[in-house]
Each structure stands twice: as C-alpha cells, then as structure tokens.
Amino acid sequence: MSDNIIILMLGISTALGAFGLFALIWGIKTGQFDDQEKFLGSAKFDTEDDYKAAIKLEQKKKEAIAKKKKEREKNYKPAD
C-alpha cells in the first residue's frame, strides 16, 4: 500500500473514533442512558406469577447445566 492510503486510512479512523467518543460523552452528559423508570416500572407492574415463572426458568437452566456436567464427567476417559 502506498503511504498516502495509509495516512488517509489513519486520518479517517481517528476522526471516526473521535466522533464516537464525542457522541458517547454527549450522551452521558445529557442523560441519554439514565432510564430509571424502566426498572421501577417493571417492578411495579410485574405480577407474582411472572416472578414464579422466572424462578422456574432459572431452576431449569441450573438443572440442565448440572446434568451436562454430570454427563461429561461420566463419559470422561483419560488418555492412555
């Protein structure tokens, strides 16, 4: 590659990185990422049935992981 192309690519990537950093800082300063109502609203309007379903789902995931782990240990054969 010629030196001009490398310099052009470095310049463009630096400009894009600076733009991204500026956008991130602007978003943080203006509170774009502060959405506390989302979490409070979900806690207010969720029912007990939703919580029970979530707990059951977590238990099923843990059981599946434990089952896979036992199968791996059962089928493990060390090299001779």
N, C-alpha and C positions, 0 to 999 in steps of 0.2 A: 504494500500500500504506500501511496505517496504521503509525504509529510503533511501536505495540505489537507488531505482527507482525515488524517488522524487528528490534526488540530481542530478541524471543523467538528468532528465527532465529539471530541473532548469539550469543546465550547457548548455544543447543543446539549450534551448530557449534564454539564454543570448548570446550564440555565434551567433545564427541566427539574433538576434536583433542588435548585434554589426556589423555583416556583412552588414545588411540592412542600418544601419546608415553610415557605411563607403562608401557604394555604392552611397547613396544619396549625401554625401559631395563630393565625387569624381565627380559625375555628375554635381553638381553645379559649382565646380571649373573649370571643363573642358568645360563648356558652353553647356552641352547637352540639357538644357531647354531653351536656347536662340534661338528662331526661329522667328526673326522679319520679315523676308522675307515672311513668311506665311501670316501675317496680311497685309503687304504692297502690296503683290502680289494680294491678294483678293480684295483690294480696287482699284487697278489699272484696273483689268480686269472684274469687275462686271459691268453689264450694268444697265441702268436706269430701265429697265423692271424688273430686278431681285430685285431691291430695292422696286419697287412698289408692287411686289408680296409679299415680306416680310412684308411690311406695312399692306397689306390687311390681311395677315395671323394673324398678331398681333391684328388687329382690331376684327377679327372673334373670336379669343381667349378671348379677353376682353368682347365681347358681350355674348359669351357663359357663362362666369363666372358670369356676371351680371344677365343673365337670370336664372341661377341656384340659385343665391342668392335670387331673387325675388320669385321664386317658393318655396324656403324653408320658406321665411317669410310669404307667402300666406298660406302655409299648416301648419304653426306652431300652435299647440294647447297646451296651458299651462295645466299643471296637475291640477286636481281638488283638 
